[in-house]
Amino acid sequence: MKRREFIRLTGLGTLGLLFSGCGNFGDQAVSSAVAAETAGAAAEGAKEKKILVAFFSRKGDNYEVGYIEKGNTHILADMIAEEIPGADVFEIKTVKEYAADYRACTEEAKAEKAQDARPQLATKITNFQDYDIVFLGYPIWWSDLPMPVYTFMESYDWQGKKVIPFCTSAGDVMTGLEDRVIPRYAKGAQVKLPGLGLSGKRVQQDTESIRPQVKKWLNELGMAGSK
């Protein structure tokens, strides 16, 4: 039976654009076999690692999807964890909640970005040192990671850990800052790319359509389990 622990910490989703990778037949067969063996070995290695899917997401009124009870990034985080046997899930949550109204929240986020704020988080992971791999998820706010994610990154010792980013936004994109920002604030971490960026609207309204893309991404990373 799949082991899965939920550590409840947060609640924020996508706020949209405003928050807004020939041989002959015989050679080919050998190459395919080698590739399959390599992917299998990588997946086996991943199973031996302790994996955390940490995410920041938002409920309430969201860009293009209206009022939602479960944030876009939250949905994507759960799906990623479902595909990795034994992965734990951690929801980053701020002490002060953001406005439920979309426009009001965009203004709060804009002000925090301008101030380079570090919103206080509600709780903390006590056994963070146990994790080897951390999938880090967030919505794109003003072409950047939300400020609570910076608080999260600065709250732990990331030495020796691998970070794999994923996000939701108005399109199937990432911020483009991941390879610079994450190592700077999650000190000691190694960032593994490519990350995964998906449209929050598609994640929210056509959830199962993204599962093949999530599986393909995880397979490319050598992280998918046997399902």
N, C-alpha and C positions, 0 to 999 in steps of 0.2 A: 504493500500500500504506500502511496506517495506521502512522504512526510512534508508537511507544510505548516509553517507557523506564521500567524499574522501579528505584526507589531504595529498597533495603531498609533500614528503620530500626526497626520496632516490632512488637508483638504483643499486643492486648487486645480483648475483645468486650463483650457486654452482660451486666450483672449484675442486670437486672430492676428492679422497683419500689424495692427497697432502695437501688439505685444510681439508683434511679429518681428557616387561614386560609381603549316599543314603537313601532317605526316601521312604515311600510308595507313591502311586499315589495321595492319598488325601493330604498328606503333601506337595508334589511337587506343586499341584495346588494352595494351600494356599500361598506357598513361591513365586510362580510366580506372584500371584495377589499382594502380598505385595511389591515385587520388582518393578512391573509396577507402583504401586501407588507412591512409593518412587521416582522413576525416573521422574514421572510426576510432583511431587511436586518440585523436584530440578529444572526441566526445567522452571516451573512457577516462581520460585525464581530468576532464571537467567534473565528472561525477565524484572524483576524489576531493575536489575543492569545496569549501563551504561558501555558498553563494547567497548574496542579499540583493533583492530588488527594492531599492529605495526610491521614493518618488514624492513630488510635490504636485498637487492637483487642486482644482477649484470647482466647487458646486455653484449653484445660483445661476444668474443670467449670464450666458456665454455667447461669444461671437458665432453667428450663423446657426446656432442650435437652440436658442431660447433658454428657458429655465430648466436646469438639469439637477438631478439628485446625486449623480455620480459623475465626477469630473472625467474629461477626455483622457488625460494622462493616467488617471487611476484605472480606467478600463484597459488601456494598453499595458500598464504594469502588471495587472492581474493575468492578462493573456501570456505575457512573457514568462511569468512565474509558473503558469500551468504547463508550459512547454519544457520546463527544467525541473526534473524530479529533485525534491529536497530543498528547493530554493525557499528562502524566507522573504516575507514582504514587510516593508517598513514605510509607513506613511508620514511624511514630514508635516508637522502641524505647527502653526504659529499660535502664540498666546493670544494675540489680538487678531480676530478674524477680519478678513477683507470684506468690503461692502458687497452685498449680494447683487446690487445693481451693476451692470456691466460698465457703463460709462464712469460711474463713481470709482469703481475698482481700477480702471485704467489710469485715472488721475492719481490715485494712491500709489500705484506702481511707478508711474512717471516721477512722482516726487521722491520716492525711495531711491530710484535709480540716480536721480540728480544728486542726492545726498550721500550716495554710496552707503545706504543704511544697512544695518544688520538686525532685522526683526528677531525678537526673542522667540525661541522655539519652546513648545509646550513640554516636551519630554526628550529623553535621550536614550540611545542604545547603550546598555551597560556592558554588552559583550562584543563590541565592535571589533576588538582585536582578533576575534575568532574567524572573521571573514577574510577570504582570499580574493574574491571577485565581487565587485559591487556594480550592478546595473543602476545608473543614476538617471532618473526621469524627471521631466519638468515641461511646462508650457513655455513658449517663447513670448516674453513680455518686452516690448520695445526693443526688439532685435537682440535680446540678451537673456541670460538666465535670470529668473526671479531672485530678488535679494534674499529671501529665506534659504535658497539653495546655497548661496554664499555662506550664510550663517552655518548651515549644515556642514559644508566642506571644511570650514575653519574650526569646527568643534571636535575633530578627531585626528588621530595620528594615522596617516594613510601609507606609511612606509611599507613597501613590499606588496601593496595591494594593486589590483588591476581594476580600472574603472571603464565601464562600457556605457556611453551615453545614449539616451533615446528621448524624443520629445514630440509634442504635438503643437500644431500652429494652424494658420490659415491655409497652408500648403504642405506638400510632402518634402519638407526641408528641415535643416538644422540651422543653428545660429552661425556656424562657421567659426565660432570662437573656441570650440571645445578643446582643440589641441593646444591652445595657449592658456585659456582660463583655468581649466581643471587642474593641470599640474601646478599652476601658480598658487591656487587656494587650497587644493587638496594635496598638501605638501607630501612628497614621497610617492605619490601615486603614479602608475604607468597608465596612460590613456590608450585604450585599444579601439581603433577605428577600422571600418566605418561604423558610425552610430546609425540610429534609425530615426528618421523624422517622418511623421505622418500627419495628414490633415485631421484636425480635431473633429470636423464635421463627419468625415467618413468613419472615424473610430467610433463616434457616438451613434450615428444613425445607420450604419451598415457594417456593424462590428465584425461579423464573420467573414466579410470580404477581405479583411486585412490579415486573417490568420495565415494564409499561404505565404504572404510576404514576411510575416514575423518568423515563420518556420524557416524560410529560405535564408533570412538574415542570421538566425541562430546557427543554422547548419554551416554557413560560411565562416562563422566565428568558431565553429567546432564546439558549440555549447548546447545543441539540442539533445534531448533525451530520447529514449525509445518510447514512442507512443503508439 
